[in-house]
Amino acid sequence: MPKQYPKEQRDRAVRMLLDRLDDYPSMYAACNAIAPKLGIGPETLRRWGQPAQVDSGQRSGPTSDELMEIKKLKNKIRDLEEANEILKQASMIDARELDPRQR
C-alpha cells in the first residue's frame, strides 16, 4: 500500500521542487537531489511535480481542473450508456410481449 503523505508536506515539497528546478538540467535530476532531503522518493516527487508544472503553465497538457472535468464526463457517459442498455433490454421485452405472433 502506498505511503500517504500529509497535504502540507506534499505542497511544500512541490513548491521547493518548482523553485529549484532551474538549478538542475532536468526534472529527474532535481527530484533525485531534492527528494532525499525531504524524506520522500524521487519518483513520488516527480509525479507530484509534473501536474504542478502543468497547472502553473510551465509544461503543456491538461490541467488538474480539466482532468477532473474529463473524469466526471467519463463517469456520466458510463452511467448514460448503462441506462441506455437497460432501456434497450426493457423495450425488447415489451416488444416480445406485444408481438401478436407470440399468442
C-alpha atoms as a printed R data frame, in Angstrom:
    type eleno elety resid chain resno       x       y       z
1   ATOM     1    CA   MET     A     1   0.000   0.000   0.000
2   ATOM     2    CA   PRO     A     2   1.439   3.398  -0.946
3   ATOM     3    CA   LYS     A     3   2.525   5.685   1.840
4   ATOM     4    CA   GLN     A     4   0.221   8.643   2.412
5   ATOM     5    CA   TYR     A     5   1.909  11.989   2.918
6   ATOM     6    CA   PRO     A     6   0.197  14.968   4.571
7   ATOM     7    CA   LYS     A     7  -1.028  17.601   2.127
8   ATOM     8    CA   GLU     A     8   1.189  20.252   3.761
9   ATOM     9    CA   GLN     A     9   4.307  18.138   3.201
10  ATOM    10    CA   ARG     A    10   3.310  17.456  -0.387
11  ATOM    11    CA   ASP     A    11   2.635  21.135  -1.116
12  ATOM    12    CA   ARG     A    12   5.920  22.202   0.484
13  ATOM    13    CA   ALA     A    13   7.868  19.586  -1.493
14  ATOM    14    CA   VAL     A    14   6.289  20.678  -4.795
15  ATOM    15    CA   ARG     A    15   6.995  24.353  -4.073
16  ATOM    16    CA   MET     A    16  10.606  23.513  -3.253
17  ATOM    17    CA   LEU     A    17  10.945  21.481  -6.444
18  ATOM    18    CA   LEU     A    18   9.468  24.188  -8.665
19  ATOM    19    CA   ASP     A    19  11.606  26.888  -7.021
20  ATOM    20    CA   ARG     A    20  14.828  24.950  -7.568
21  ATOM    21    CA   LEU     A    21  14.052  23.357 -10.942
22  ATOM    22    CA   ASP     A    22  16.150  25.924 -12.836
23  ATOM    23    CA   ASP     A    23  19.261  24.871 -10.873
24  ATOM    24    CA   TYR     A    24  19.214  21.371 -12.418
25  ATOM    25    CA   PRO     A    25  19.466  20.116 -16.006
26  ATOM    26    CA   SER     A    26  16.220  18.127 -15.796
27  ATOM    27    CA   MET     A    27  13.231  17.347 -13.614
28  ATOM    28    CA   TYR     A    28  14.738  13.905 -12.977
29  ATOM    29    CA   ALA     A    29  17.993  15.373 -11.651
30  ATOM    30    CA   ALA     A    30  16.131  17.864  -9.465
31  ATOM    31    CA   CYS     A    31  13.962  15.133  -7.969
32  ATOM    32    CA   ASN     A    32  16.966  12.897  -7.291
33  ATOM    33    CA   ALA     A    33  18.707  15.735  -5.462
34  ATOM    34    CA   ILE     A    34  15.760  17.189  -3.522
35  ATOM    35    CA   ALA     A    35  13.674  14.137  -2.597
36  ATOM    36    CA   PRO     A    36  16.141  12.542  -0.124
37  ATOM    37    CA   LYS     A    37  16.372  15.844   1.756
38  ATOM    38    CA   LEU     A    38  12.599  15.766   2.217
39  ATOM    39    CA   GLY     A    39  12.397  12.091   3.130
40  ATOM    40    CA   ILE     A    40  10.375  11.055   0.088
41  ATOM    41    CA   GLY     A    41  11.149   9.045  -3.019
42  ATOM    42    CA   PRO     A    42  12.386  10.780  -6.182
43  ATOM    43    CA   GLU     A    43   9.639   9.206  -8.290
44  ATOM    44    CA   THR     A    44   6.997  10.375  -5.823
45  ATOM    45    CA   LEU     A    45   8.286  13.922  -6.025
46  ATOM    46    CA   ARG     A    46   8.446  13.762  -9.834
47  ATOM    47    CA   ARG     A    47   4.827  12.533 -10.015
48  ATOM    48    CA   TRP     A    48   3.743  15.396  -7.761
49  ATOM    49    CA   GLY     A    49   5.786  17.930  -9.703
50  ATOM    50    CA   GLN     A    50   4.509  17.199 -13.205
51  ATOM    51    CA   PRO     A    51   0.870  18.207 -12.608
52  ATOM    52    CA   ALA     A    52   2.076  21.253 -10.671
53  ATOM    53    CA   GLN     A    53   4.137  22.307 -13.696
54  ATOM    54    CA   VAL     A    54   1.107  21.929 -15.979
55  ATOM    55    CA   ASP     A    55  -1.100  23.904 -13.589
56  ATOM    56    CA   SER     A    56   1.474  26.703 -13.404
57  ATOM    57    CA   GLY     A    57   1.867  26.818 -17.211
58  ATOM    58    CA   GLN     A    58   5.471  25.599 -17.305
59  ATOM    59    CA   ARG     A    59   4.505  22.430 -19.173
60  ATOM    60    CA   SER     A    60   1.802  21.710 -21.734
61  ATOM    61    CA   GLY     A    61  -1.013  19.315 -21.045
62  ATOM    62    CA   PRO     A    62  -4.395  19.135 -19.355
63  ATOM    63    CA   THR     A    63  -4.593  20.952 -16.023
64  ATOM    64    CA   SER     A    64  -5.912  19.366 -12.838
65  ATOM    65    CA   ASP     A    65  -9.277  21.065 -13.341
66  ATOM    66    CA   GLU     A    66  -9.504  19.765 -16.902
67  ATOM    67    CA   LEU     A    67  -8.593  16.245 -15.788
68  ATOM    68    CA   MET     A    68 -11.270  16.369 -13.096
69  ATOM    69    CA   GLU     A    69 -13.842  17.529 -15.666
70  ATOM    70    CA   ILE     A    70 -12.803  14.722 -18.049
71  ATOM    71    CA   LYS     A    71 -13.206  12.186 -15.249
72  ATOM    72    CA   LYS     A    72 -16.693  13.495 -14.408
73  ATOM    73    CA   LEU     A    73 -17.718  13.382 -18.064
74  ATOM    74    CA   LYS     A    74 -16.437   9.815 -18.480
75  ATOM    75    CA   ASN     A    75 -18.441   8.740 -15.426
76  ATOM    76    CA   LYS     A    76 -21.539  10.456 -16.819
77  ATOM    77    CA   ILE     A    77 -21.071   8.738 -20.198
78  ATOM    78    CA   ARG     A    78 -20.697   5.371 -18.476
79  ATOM    79    CA   ASP     A    79 -23.902   5.938 -16.484
80  ATOM    80    CA   LEU     A    80 -25.817   7.033 -19.587
81  ATOM    81    CA   GLU     A    81 -24.616   4.034 -21.587
82  ATOM    82    CA   GLU     A    82 -25.679   1.749 -18.738
83  ATOM    83    CA   ALA     A    83 -29.129   3.375 -18.597
84  ATOM    84    CA   ASN     A    84 -29.405   3.121 -22.395
85  ATOM    85    CA   GLU     A    85 -28.627  -0.598 -22.254
86  ATOM    86    CA   ILE     A    86 -31.300  -1.119 -19.587
87  ATOM    87    CA   LEU     A    87 -33.844   0.728 -21.725
88  ATOM    88    CA   LYS     A    88 -32.931  -1.369 -24.774
89  ATOM    89    CA   GLN     A    89 -33.475  -4.573 -22.816
90  ATOM    90    CA   ALA     A    90 -36.799  -3.303 -21.466
91  ATOM    91    CA   SER     A    91 -38.014  -2.314 -24.936
92  ATOM    92    CA   MET     A    92 -37.079  -5.757 -26.297
93  ATOM    93    CA   ILE     A    93 -39.122  -7.416 -23.537
94  ATOM    94    CA   ASP     A    94 -42.102  -5.128 -24.240
95  ATOM    95    CA   ALA     A    95 -41.838  -5.787 -27.972
96  ATOM    96    CA   ARG     A    96 -41.948  -9.555 -27.392
97  ATOM    97    CA   GLU     A    97 -44.993  -9.223 -25.150
98  ATOM    98    CA   LEU     A    98 -46.866  -7.107 -27.712
99  ATOM    99    CA   ASP     A    99 -45.968  -9.275 -30.712
100 ATOM   100    CA   PRO     A   100 -49.197 -10.866 -31.994
101 ATOM   101    CA   ARG     A   101 -47.288 -13.819 -33.461
102 ATOM   102    CA   GLN     A   102 -46.358 -14.938 -29.949
103 ATOM   103    CA   ARG     A   103 -50.003 -15.574 -28.981
